[in-house]
Amino acid sequence: DQAPGVIMLSRDVTERVAAQQRIQQLAENDQLTGLPNRSSLRPLFQQAAALSARHSQPLAVLFMDLDHFKNINDSLGHDFGDRLLIQVVQRIRECLRESDTACRMGGDEFVLLLPETDAAGAMRAATRIHAQMQAVFKLGEHQVGIGTSVGIAMYPADGQDITTLLRKSDAAMYRAKEEGRNGYRVFTDEMQARTDRALALFTALAFAMEREQIALHYQPVVRVADQTVVGAEALIRWMGADGKAISPADFIPLAEETGLILPMGQWVLDTACQQLAQWQLSPATRHLTLAVNVSARQFHQADFVALVHETLKRTGIDSGGLKLELTESAILGDIETTITKMHQLRDLG
């Protein structure tokens, strides 16, 4: 008989385990800052909410965005932007307790989870963060200053899940930006109503031109000396499905923000030039000029001059009768490109 024996096989899986841990870390954490990333936010929120609920305490969700961060990337480059973000995270950490969590959502957006914190505590935290960010950031030979806009929503009062709380804290953050930036706002029902109205307005606006609810009105331009009509200004007007006029003050900013201003602006230019072409057919109205407002977003399109040129050719107007009116904001920014476009438009007449 053979004596009993044991055969043992072994394999060193240290490298595999380390690789799996590294993959898990990459999946859950932002590579630049080391903070938990967007995909980690939901489980982290559930943990923080459970902790707060266990002690019958609220949980604060802060949505934070850096003001004018894009300007730093555009001026100094993305490497400097990344270095700034790393310093921002260091300052955020100095403002948080051990139980608090900061997540990077992407770009310059962060979400902070503050368990067992009421609205007053959340406002104190936002104030601390604001104070920390006031000191100049040193990026090599450059020194830059930034502001922060923060929106605050409360669990469970404002929502039971992270999706709802993110939406509401984001709405509060945008209110902070609208009211001057570099501050914080706490979510209110009025903000929700405003957000809902903006969404309904956007949906309606997207179909308004197809439904012929948008039209151009022509406001006469009169020469004071002899009360002669010398031209007109094209003004866009929107009649809602209920027959009530919707103020341009409401829908033009929304169109700018959502990008609808581009197809809308082209429609205005086309329609105005068609009208001008009709005027130029008659000796009585051939002398009239027509002014069309151009938004900053339209003007900064790379092919804006080409679009104007195509419109002129398509409608066959004498281009000397067309005026393009620009606001100061439309010509700021890339001055060299602006000057080039101005010369090209002048060359078109």
SULWOPE-V715809 format. One record per run of one state. SS is the DSSP state (a for helix, b for strand, c for the rest). FROM is the first residue (numbers start at 1). LEN is the number of residues. If there is no record, write none. Layout:
SS&FROM&LEN / SS&FROM&LEN
This chain:
c&1&13 / a&14&15 / b&29&1 / c&30&6 / b&36&1 / c&37&1 / a&38&17 / c&55&4 / b&59&9 / c&68&1 / a&69&8 / c&77&1 / a&78&18 / c&96&5 / b&101&6 / c&107&2 / b&109&7 / c&116&3 / a&119&16 / c&135&2 / b&137&3 / c&140&2 / b&142&3 / c&145&2 / b&147&9 / c&156&6 / a&162&17 / c&179&5 / b&184&3 / c&187&2 / a&189&20 / c&209&5 / b&214&10 / c&224&4 / b&228&12 / c&240&5 / b&245&2 / c&247&1 / a&248&11 / c&259&1 / a&260&21 / c&281&8 / b&289&6 / c&295&1 / a&296&4 / c&300&4 / a&304&12 / c&316&3 / a&319&3 / b&322&5 / c&327&1 / a&328&4 / c&332&3 / a&335&13 / c&348&2
